Amino acid sequence: MNIYRLDPIDPGHPAWGSSNEKDVVWAAAPTPEDARKLVALKTRIDIQSTAGDESPWLNKAVTSCVSEPTMTHVDAGTVVRVDGSLVGR
């Protein structure tokens, strides 16, 4: 399992209205695309936002997603905040 760091790079983008997390997170997933999907799933707001249904975590222009090979404490299928707490459902 790989660990990916996802960083907001366009915090003013309207898609952030569909996410309850807006800061850097780490996700354990097989691929960068899977990491983006996992974070989108775990941070989705259940109400329809004015930005539509697209998560900012899926948009490469809005967030970066890079491998963090030195990080080892994130379990498969989880998303972690900077403070170490788990994100989501």
Phi, psi and omega per residue, in radians:
M1 nan 2.428 3.124
N2 -1.788 2.673 3.072
I3 -1.940 2.315 -3.141
Y4 -2.154 2.461 3.039
R5 -1.751 2.214 3.107
L6 -1.982 2.161 -3.093
D7 -2.096 2.319 2.984
P8 -1.127 2.290 3.086
I9 -2.053 -0.169 3.061
D10 -2.392 1.311 -3.053
P11 -1.144 -0.229 3.122
G12 -1.572 -0.048 -3.097
H13 -1.161 2.411 -3.100
P14 -1.090 -0.355 3.139
A15 -1.079 -0.369 3.128
W16 -1.101 -0.275 3.061
G17 -1.149 -0.269 -3.139
S18 -1.769 0.176 -3.136
S19 -2.219 2.439 3.081
N20 -1.612 0.010 3.036
E21 -2.089 2.373 -3.101
K22 -2.321 0.191 3.133
D23 -2.076 3.022 3.139
V24 -0.959 2.457 3.054
V25 -2.439 2.832 3.038
W26 -2.074 2.478 -3.134
A27 -2.312 2.466 3.078
A28 -1.778 1.994 -3.080
A29 -2.728 2.818 -3.129
P30 -1.157 -0.625 -3.062
T31 -2.374 2.853 3.064
P32 -1.023 -0.684 3.136
E33 -1.121 -0.706 3.094
D34 -1.154 -0.633 3.104
A35 -1.120 -0.765 3.109
R36 -1.059 -0.787 3.139
K37 -1.110 -0.712 3.136
L38 -1.099 -0.814 3.134
V39 -1.133 -0.724 3.108
A40 -1.037 -0.747 -3.141
L41 -1.124 -0.768 -3.052
K42 -1.381 -0.226 -3.098
T43 -2.004 0.059 -3.065
R44 -1.162 2.350 3.014
I45 -1.518 2.313 -3.041
D46 -1.287 -0.308 3.101
I47 -1.545 2.629 3.124
Q48 -1.259 2.235 3.136
S49 -1.651 2.946 3.097
T50 -1.249 -0.265 3.141
A51 -1.481 -0.033 -3.087
G52 1.557 -2.782 -3.028
D53 -1.731 -0.101 -3.070
E54 -1.332 2.216 3.087
S55 -1.320 2.483 3.077
P56 -1.144 -0.415 -3.120
W57 -1.229 -0.331 3.116
L58 -1.542 -0.262 -3.020
N59 -1.660 1.986 -3.097
K60 -1.171 -0.318 3.083
A61 -1.451 -0.253 -3.060
V62 -1.854 -0.557 3.119
T63 -2.389 2.573 3.017
S64 -1.663 2.782 3.110
C65 -2.529 1.894 -3.088
V66 -2.221 2.606 3.118
S67 -1.159 2.466 3.075
E68 -2.123 1.331 -3.031
P69 -1.139 -0.352 -3.132
T70 -1.492 -0.236 3.137
M71 -1.480 2.311 -3.082
T72 -2.266 -0.081 -3.013
H73 -1.687 0.287 3.098
V74 -1.818 2.145 -3.115
D75 -1.364 2.658 3.138
A76 -0.932 2.350 3.085
G77 1.357 0.205 -3.135
T78 -2.008 2.807 3.076
V79 -2.215 2.327 -3.031
V80 -2.190 2.440 3.059
R81 -1.467 3.012 3.110
V82 -0.975 -0.655 -3.118
D83 -1.392 0.023 3.108
G84 1.601 -0.115 -3.134
S85 -1.340 2.663 -3.138
L86 -1.416 2.548 3.102
V87 -1.763 2.384 2.810
G88 1.548 -2.926 -2.935
R89 -1.254 nan nan
